[in-house]
Amino acid sequence: MPDEVGKTSAKGPKKITVMRVAAMRGRELTGRGVDKIYQAATADGADKSGLTALTLPVIANFAVDAAMAVALANTLFFAAATGESKTNVALYLALTIAPFALIAPVIGPMLDRLQHGRRIAMATTFGLRTVLALLIISNVAWNPATQQLQYDPWVLYPCALGLLVLSKSFGVLKSAVTPRVVPPSIDLPRVNSRLTTFGLIGGTIIGGAVAALFEVVLAKALPIHIPGAMVWLAIISAVGAYLCLRIPS
């Protein structure tokens, strides 16, 4: 009997040690990954020219778009897949196309003529998206029968349109700001390619995965039943507004 107790007590510290080593290894790998991303973001003099400061809001913008896609998935695509309403797909397509119709003839030229205060304008596109996300969150109800969140369509669709228009507006402003932060060692096409790559990896892939996790945990797993992706969208939008103000003037 004492031998068994001794064996058990001997095994305990080993398990704890293995867990600690695994945690330390995970932190080490995460730290290395962050360092690699930071090195890539600051390469070729990007940190000195201001390109790194622009890269972060671009990543945030991609993440906001990904979060909105996740938030609308249950309402539009999954509901339509059950045959309840095919008009949801048409509404989503209309929401996707409408921003281009507004940006091209109206908002685009106006933003192009904006010579001063572009950082503030970019931050405003994020700040307004935070407000719209909070408005959507405050008008959502949980349906116990269908086990789904129900959005108020009179709030959801206008706010979704506003989110898309603000995203496209950020893109217009970003295009105007980018030439000013191009490092001497690289050209504009390469800079645009770099921004898109960082946006897709950091915003769409990683940010979208976090949005999906938020949606599952906050909307389904926990009893609070709130749109987790919209919560993530509001957080990222607020952070994006702050990051825009850090872009060199």
N, C-alpha and C positions, 0 to 999 in steps of 0.2 A: 504493500500500500504506500509506504513512504517513497518507494521508487517511482510509482505512477505519478504521485504528486510532484516529485522532483522533475520527472519528464515533462509534465504539463507546464510547470513553472519555467522550465528551460525553453519550451517551445514558444511561450508568450512573448518574451523579448525579441525572439527572432522574427515573429510576425510583425511586431511593431517596427522593428528595424527595417524590414523589407518595405513596409508601407512608407516609412520615412524616406528611404532611399528612392522609392518610386516617385514620391511627391517632389523630392529635391531634383530628381532627374527631369520631371515634367516642368518644373519651374525653370530649370536650366535650358531645356529645349525651347520653351516659350520665350525666354529672354534672348536666346540666340536668334529666334525667328523675328522678334521685334527689332533686334539690332540689324539684321539683314534688310528688313523692310526700310528701316531708317537710313541705312547706308545707300540703298537704291534711290530713296526719295531725295537724298541730299547729294547724289553723285553729279559730276560735271559742273560743280559750282551752283547747283540749284538752291542750296541753302542761302547763299550770298545774294543771288539775283532776286529772290522772292518766289521762285517757282515752288519750293517746298511748301511755303505758306499758302499758295494757291492750290496745291495738290490735295491738301486736307479737306477744304470745302468741297472740292470736286468729288472726293470719296464720299463725303456726307450726302451730297446730292444724289449720287447713285444709290446709296443706302436708303434714302427716303423714298425713292422711286420703287425700290425692291420691297420695302415695307408696305407701301400702298398696294402693290400687286398682291402681296400675301393677305392683307386685310380684306381686299375685295374678292379674294378667291372663293371663300365660303358663300358670300352673298350672290355673286354673279355666276361663276362657273359651276360650282357644285349644285346650286339650286337649279340651274338650267339643265344639268345632267340628269336630274330626276324627272325632267319633263314638266316641271311646274310652270316655268315661264321661259320661253325661248327669246322673249324680248330683252331679257337681261344681257344676252350676248350682244344684241344690237345696240343696247344702251352703252355697253362697255366700248364697243367700236366707235360709237359716236363721241364718247368721252375722249377716246384716244386721238381722233381726228380733229375735234373741235379746237384744241390749243393751237394747232398749226394754222387753222383758219383765222384765229385771233392774232397770233404772233406775227404772221407774214405781213398783213396790210396795216395793222394798227400798232401793236406794242413794239414789234421789232424796230421799225424806223425811229420810234420815239426813244428807245433805249440806246440805239446807235448814236443818236445825237447828244446823248448824255456824256459830257466831257469831264465833269467833276462829280464826286460823290458816288462813284461806281461801287466802292467797297460797301458803303452804307446801303446802296440799292441791293447789292447781293445779300447783305445781312437781312434786309427787309424781306426778301423772298423766302428766307428761312423762317423769320419771325412770324410772318403771316401763315406759313404752313403749320407752325406750332399752334396757332390760334384755331385754324381750321380742324386740325387733328383733335384738339380738346373739345371743339364743338361737336364733332362726330361721336367722340367717346361719351359725351354727356347726353346723347340722344340714342342710346342703344339699350335694348331690353333683352333679357334671356327668356327663351321659350322652352319651358320644361318638356312640352310634348314632342317637339322636334329635336331637342337638345342642340339648338343652334341660337346664335345671336341674331336678333332682328334689328335692322337699321331702319331709321325713319327715312324713307326715300326722298322726302322733301328737304332733308338735311344732307343725306349722303351724296346724292348726285351733284348738286351745286357745289358742295365742298370738294368732291373728287375732281370736278372740272377746275375749280380754283387751284387745287394742288398741282394738277398737270400744267396749267397755264403758268404758275409760278416756277415750276421746274424748267419749262422751256425758256422762261424769262431769265432764269439763272444761266442757262446755256448761252443766251445771247450776250449777257454781261460778261461771262467768262471768256467768250471769244474776243471781246473788246479789251479785256485786261491782259490776256495771255501774252501778246507781243511785247508788253512792257517788262515782263519778268523772264524773258528768254535769256539763258546764260550765253556768254560769248562763244563757248566751245561747241554748242549745238544749234541746229536750226529750228524754225517754227514747226515744220511737219513732224520732226522727231519729238518735239515737246508735246504736241497734240496727241501723238501716239502714246507717249508716256502717261499723260493724264488719263487717257481712255483705259489704258492697261491697269493703272492703279484703281480707277473707278470700278472697273469690272471685277477685279480681284477683291479689293477691300470693301467696296460698296455693295455690288450686286451679289457676289458669292458669299462673302463672310457676313455682311450686313443682312442679306436676305435670310441666311441660316439663323441668325440671331432673332430676326423678326418672326420666323416660323416657330422657333422655340418659345418666344414670348407668347405667341398666339395659342400654342398648345397648353402652356402652363397657366396663363391668366384666364383664357377663355374656356378651357375644358377641365383641366386638372384641379385647379383651385375653385372653391365655391364662390369666389367674387364675380366670376363670369363677366369680364370686361375684355374689349378687343385688344389683346396684347400687342399685336402688330402696330396698331395705332398708338399705343403707349410708347413703343419703341420709336415710332416715327416722330412723335412729339419730342422725345428726348434728343434724338439725333438732330432734329431741326433746330432746337435750342442751342446745341453744341455747334452746329454749322453756322448759326448767326454770329456766335462768338469768334469762330475761326476766321470768318470773312473780315472781321475788323482787325485781324492781325496781318492781313495782306499789306505789304508796303504800299504807301500812297505814291 
